[in-house]
């Protein structure tokens, strides 16, 4: 059942970062600037971010089966609509619909983990979920570049939409919300005592303290930068400054996704065994700062070094995702979806804002040249953009230090 749910999350991960490889094709298809391309990429995250808290509440009350199944189906409809879009506005709205559907899947899986796995397995399952989702990011690099060059980006997205619809049907058929109810037909509520808790009380218990908000801001900064670099500007950066083809540039972004694939399960496994969650978050944030600080300082590091840095940035993303485990351990299981939803909501707001901010920086230093109808951005522009990423990392480090200083016994 976890595998069925996670396959839907893999599809969501693919659609989330597919704009990196498709950036030039989308810029030509919709005739848009870097700022508009940043907005098109980030449109996925607007409704995604806004839905995280409601999605957590829904997962707490109605279970992962219905929430994830419905979300995956809506995501498929959005992918099909994006493939058929003939204008920037239609593409923007269709990608936002993809984000709306995809917004509930991760939280449904986390709620599923609370019900079906032991507490000392939670970080491991969370890490495995995020790690496996990196497969979507890997397929969205060189394989997508090849598919888009052979069949076109529209046909590729139509195929993804079809996979989403099939995945939704399988979720409804196979997934059950809890071991005690194999038929899953008795009650949609998942409260521990069989009765729904007060929505106002749940929100008050989660939103009343600073912990969840600081964890959310940490996620905002790290997630916003990593998804922007790996999911959008990483490929153009390599194409413009290193004169690589899109297919070859995507190999270095693929290295980043391999880092996420390896790092997330590893950090989760270690965290469940040494119970040092906040220390691992702090270490990961420090490495994150070093990675983007290095790219900012050097501008164009050796290509092999770029691959290593992208790998490291996404590898430690697995450690920073322990924020979900820290938040879950500081609140009752009955509101675990709400806790994760709040953290994810603030985090994905960063994924919606940072791409446009970096796009504005690139547009400000545009060379005035275009290649094949695609704007070419300057060395200075990319350096400023990575400087923004470094500043975000330093702010994230402050959040990680605060979380570590206020750690509790369960952390």
C-alpha positions in Angstrom: 0.0 0.0 0.0 2.9 2.3 0.8 4.3 1.6 -2.7 1.0 2.4 -4.4 0.8 5.7 -2.6 4.4 6.5 -3.2 4.1 5.9 -7.0 1.6 8.8 -7.0 4.2 10.9 -5.2 6.8 10.0 -7.8 4.5 11.3 -10.5 4.0 14.5 -8.5 7.8 14.9 -8.1 8.2 14.5 -11.9 5.7 17.2 -12.7 7.1 19.5 -10.1 10.6 19.7 -11.6 9.9 18.9 -15.2 10.2 22.6 -16.2 14.0 22.6 -15.8 14.5 20.3 -18.8 11.5 21.8 -20.7 12.5 25.4 -19.9 13.6 26.3 -23.4 10.7 24.5 -25.1 8.2 26.3 -22.8 9.9 29.7 -23.4 9.5 29.2 -27.1 6.0 27.7 -27.0 4.6 30.5 -24.8 7.0 33.3 -25.9 7.9 34.3 -22.3 10.7 35.9 -20.4 12.7 34.5 -17.5 10.4 36.1 -15.0 7.3 34.6 -16.7 9.0 31.3 -16.9 9.7 31.5 -13.2 6.0 32.3 -12.6 5.0 29.3 -14.8 7.2 27.0 -12.9 6.1 28.4 -9.5 2.4 28.3 -10.4 2.5 24.6 -9.4 3.4 25.7 -5.9 0.8 28.4 -5.2 -2.2 26.1 -4.7 0.2 23.4 -3.5 1.3 25.6 -0.7 -2.1 27.0 0.1 -3.5 23.5 0.3 -1.0 22.0 2.8 -2.8 22.9 6.0 -6.3 21.9 4.6 -4.7 18.7 3.2 -3.3 17.8 6.6 -6.7 18.3 8.2 -8.3 16.2 5.5 -5.8 13.4 5.9 -6.3 13.4 9.7 -10.1 13.1 9.3 -10.8 11.2 6.0 -7.7 9.1 5.6 -5.0 8.6 3.0 -7.0 6.5 0.6 -9.6 9.0 -0.4 -7.4 12.1 -0.1 -4.4 10.7 -2.1 -6.7 9.0 -4.7 -8.7 12.1 -5.4 -5.5 14.3 -5.5 -3.7 12.0 -7.9 -6.7 12.0 -10.3 -6.9 15.8 -10.2 -3.1 16.0 -10.9 -3.6 13.8 -14.0 -6.3 16.2 -15.3 -4.0 19.1 -14.8 -1.1 17.4 -16.6 -3.4 16.7 -19.6 -4.6 20.3 -19.6 -1.0 21.6 -19.5 0.0 19.5 -22.5 -2.9 21.0 -24.4 -2.3 24.6 -23.4 -1.9 27.1 -26.2 -1.1 30.3 -24.1 0.9 31.3 -21.1 -2.3 31.9 -19.1 -3.7 28.4 -19.9 -0.4 26.8 -19.1 -0.2 28.7 -15.8 -3.7 27.6 -14.7 -3.1 24.0 -15.8 0.1 23.7 -13.9 -1.6 25.2 -10.9 -4.2 22.5 -11.2 -1.4 19.9 -11.2 -0.1 21.5 -8.0 -3.6 21.4 -6.4 -3.9 17.6 -7.0 -0.4 16.9 -6.0 -0.6 18.9 -2.8 -2.3 16.2 -0.8 -0.2 13.2 -1.7 2.8 13.6 0.6 0.7 14.4 3.6 -1.6 11.4 3.0 1.5 9.2 3.0 2.8 10.7 6.2 -0.7 10.1 7.8 -0.6 6.6 6.5 2.8 6.1 8.1 1.5 7.2 11.5 -1.3 4.6 11.4 0.6 1.6 9.8 4.2 2.0 11.2 5.8 2.2 14.7 6.9 5.6 16.0 10.5 4.6 15.8 10.0 3.8 12.1 8.5 7.1 11.2 11.6 9.0 10.1 12.8 6.0 8.1 9.5 5.8 6.2 9.4 9.5 5.7 13.0 9.4 4.3 12.2 6.5 2.1 9.1 8.3 0.7 11.1 11.4 -0.1 14.0 9.3 -1.4 11.8 7.3 -3.8 10.1 10.5 -5.0 13.5 11.5 -6.3 13.0 8.9 -9.0 10.4 11.3 -10.4 13.1 14.0 -10.5 15.5 11.6 -12.1 13.1 10.7 -14.9 12.4 14.4 -15.3 16.1 15.0 -16.4 17.8 13.1 -19.2 14.9 10.7 -19.9 12.5 13.5 -20.2 15.0 15.5 -22.4 15.2 12.5 -24.7 11.4 11.9 -24.8 10.8 15.6 -25.4 13.2 15.6 -28.3 11.7 12.5 -29.9 7.9 12.9 -29.2 7.7 16.5 -28.0 7.0 17.9 -24.6 3.2 17.9 -25.1 3.1 14.2 -25.8 5.3 13.5 -22.8 3.0 15.4 -20.5 0.0 13.6 -21.9 1.6 10.3 -21.0 2.2 11.5 -17.5 -1.4 12.6 -17.1 -2.5 9.1 -18.1 -0.2 7.5 -15.6 -1.7 9.7 -12.9 -5.3 8.7 -13.7 -4.4 5.0 -13.6 -2.5 5.5 -10.3 -5.5 7.1 -8.7 -7.7 4.1 -9.6 -5.2 1.7 -8.1 -5.0 3.8 -4.9 -8.8 3.6 -4.5 -8.7 -0.2 -5.1 -5.8 -1.3 -2.9 -5.1 1.3 -0.1 -6.7 1.0 3.3 -6.5 3.7 6.0 -5.8 1.6 9.1 -5.1 -2.0 10.1 -8.2 -2.2 12.4 -10.6 -1.6 9.5 -9.7 -3.7 6.4 -12.8 -2.7 4.5 -12.3 1.0 5.4 -16.1 1.5 5.1 -17.2 2.1 8.7 -16.1 5.6 9.5 -14.1 8.3 7.6 -12.8 9.7 10.8 -9.3 8.7 12.0 -9.4 10.1 15.5 -7.9 7.7 18.0 -11.1 7.3 20.1 -13.4 6.9 17.1 -14.8 10.4 17.3 -13.5 13.5 15.5 -11.6 16.0 17.6 -12.4 19.7 17.6 -11.0 21.4 14.5 -10.5 24.6 16.5 -8.6 22.6 19.2 -6.4 20.9 16.6 -5.5 24.1 15.0 -4.8 25.8 18.4 -2.6 23.0 19.5 -0.5 23.1 16.3 -0.4 26.8 15.5 -0.2 28.1 19.0 3.5 27.6 19.5 6.6 28.8 17.5 8.1 25.4 16.8 6.0 24.5 13.8 6.4 28.0 12.3 10.2 28.0 12.6 10.3 24.5 11.1 8.1 25.9 8.3 10.4 28.9 7.6 13.4 26.5 7.5 11.6 24.4 5.0 10.6 27.6 3.1 14.2 28.7 2.6 15.8 25.3 1.8 12.9 23.8 -0.3 12.5 27.1 -2.2 16.2 27.2 -3.2 16.6 23.6 -4.0 13.5 23.2 -6.1 14.3 26.4 -7.9 17.9 25.4 -8.8 17.3 21.7 -9.5 13.8 22.2 -10.8 14.2 25.2 -13.0 17.4 27.2 -13.3 20.0 24.5 -13.0 19.8 23.4 -16.6 19.8 26.9 -18.1 22.8 27.8 -15.9 24.8 25.0 -17.3 23.6 25.6 -20.9 24.4 29.3 -20.8 27.6 29.4 -18.8 29.2 26.1 -19.8 27.8 25.9 -23.4 26.3 22.4 -22.8 23.4 20.8 -24.6 20.2 20.5 -22.6 20.6 16.7 -22.5 24.1 16.9 -21.1 23.2 19.7 -18.7 20.4 17.6 -17.3 22.9 14.9 -16.2 24.3 17.3 -13.6 20.7 18.0 -12.3 20.2 14.3 -12.3 23.1 14.1 -9.8 21.1 16.3 -7.5 18.1 14.0 -7.7 20.4 11.0 -7.0 21.5 12.9 -3.9 17.9 13.1 -2.7 17.3 9.5 -3.5 20.3 8.4 -1.3 20.2 11.1 1.4 16.5 11.0 2.5 16.4 7.2 3.4 19.8 7.4 5.0 19.1 10.4 7.2 15.7 8.8 8.2 17.4 5.5 9.1 20.1 7.2 11.1 17.6 9.5 12.9 15.5 6.6 14.1 18.5 4.9 15.6 20.5 7.7 17.2 17.5 10.0 18.2 19.5 13.2 17.2 17.0 14.7 14.8 17.7 18.4 15.5 21.5 17.9 15.3 21.1 16.2 11.9 18.9 19.1 10.7 21.5 21.6 11.9 24.3 19.7 10.2 22.3 19.5 6.9 21.6 23.2 6.9 25.3 24.0 7.4 26.3 21.9 4.4 23.5 23.5 2.4 25.0 27.0 3.1 28.5 25.8 2.1 27.2 24.4 -1.2 25.5 27.5 -2.5 28.2 29.8 -1.0 30.8 27.9 -3.0 28.9 28.3 -6.3 28.4 32.0 -5.5 32.0 32.5 -4.8 33.4 30.6 -7.8 30.6 31.5 -10.3 31.6 28.7 -12.7 33.2 25.8 -10.7 34.6 22.9 -12.7 31.8 20.8 -14.2 32.6 17.8 -12.1 32.5 20.0 -9.0 29.0 21.3 -10.0 27.7 17.8 -10.1 29.1 17.1 -6.6 27.6 20.3 -5.3 24.2 19.6 -6.7 24.4 16.1 -5.3 25.3 17.5 -1.9 22.6 20.1 -1.9 19.9 17.5 -2.4 21.6 14.9 -0.3 21.3 17.1 2.8 17.7 18.0 1.8 17.0 14.5 3.3 18.4 15.7 6.6 16.4 18.9 6.6 13.2 16.9 5.9 13.6 15.6 9.4 11.7 18.8 10.3 8.6 16.7 9.8 9.7 14.1 12.4 10.7 16.9 14.8 7.2 18.4 14.4 5.5 15.1 14.7 7.3 14.2 17.9 6.3 17.5 19.6 2.6 17.0 19.0 0.0 14.2 19.5 -0.5 11.6 16.7 -4.1 12.8 16.2 -2.9 16.1 14.7 0.2 14.7 12.8 -1.3 15.5 9.4 -2.0 19.1 10.5 1.5 19.5 11.8 3.0 18.2 8.6 0.6 20.3 6.6 1.6 23.5 8.3 5.3 22.9 7.8 4.8 21.9 4.2 2.5 24.8 3.6 5.2 27.4 4.6 7.9 25.3 2.8 6.1 25.2 -0.5 5.3 28.9 -0.3 9.1 29.3 -0.7 9.0 27.0 -3.7 6.4 29.4 -5.2 8.2 32.7 -4.4 12.0 31.9 -4.9 11.7 31.0 -8.6 10.2 34.4 -9.4 12.8 36.2 -7.2 15.7 34.5 -9.0 14.0 35.1 -12.3 13.9 38.8 -11.6 17.6 38.8 -10.8 18.4 37.0 -14.1 16.2 39.4 -16.1 18.0 42.3 -14.5 21.3 41.1 -16.0 20.0 39.8 -19.3 22.7 40.0 -22.0 20.1 41.1 -24.6 20.9 38.0 -26.7 18.7 35.1 -27.6 19.5 31.6 -29.0 16.7 29.9 -30.8 14.3 32.4 -29.3 15.5 31.7 -25.7 17.0 34.6 -23.7 20.7 34.1 -22.6 21.5 35.3 -19.1 24.9 36.6 -17.9 27.5 35.3 -15.5 26.7 38.2 -13.2 23.0 37.3 -13.2 23.5 33.7 -12.2 26.0 34.8 -9.6 23.5 37.2 -8.0 20.8 34.4 -8.2 23.1 32.0 -6.4 23.9 34.8 -3.9 20.2 34.9 -3.1 20.3 31.1 -2.5 23.3 31.6 -0.1 21.5 34.3 1.9 18.5 32.0 2.2 20.8 29.3 3.5 22.2 31.6 6.2 18.7 32.5 7.3 17.8 28.8 7.4 20.9 28.1 9.5 19.5 30.6 12.1 16.2 28.6 12.2 18.1 25.3 12.6 20.1 26.7 15.5 16.9 27.8 17.2 15.3 24.4 16.8 18.3 22.7 18.1 18.6 25.0 21.1 14.9 24.3 22.0 15.1 20.5 21.5 13.1 18.3 23.7 13.7 14.8 25.0 11.8 13.1 22.1 13.8 15.0 19.5 
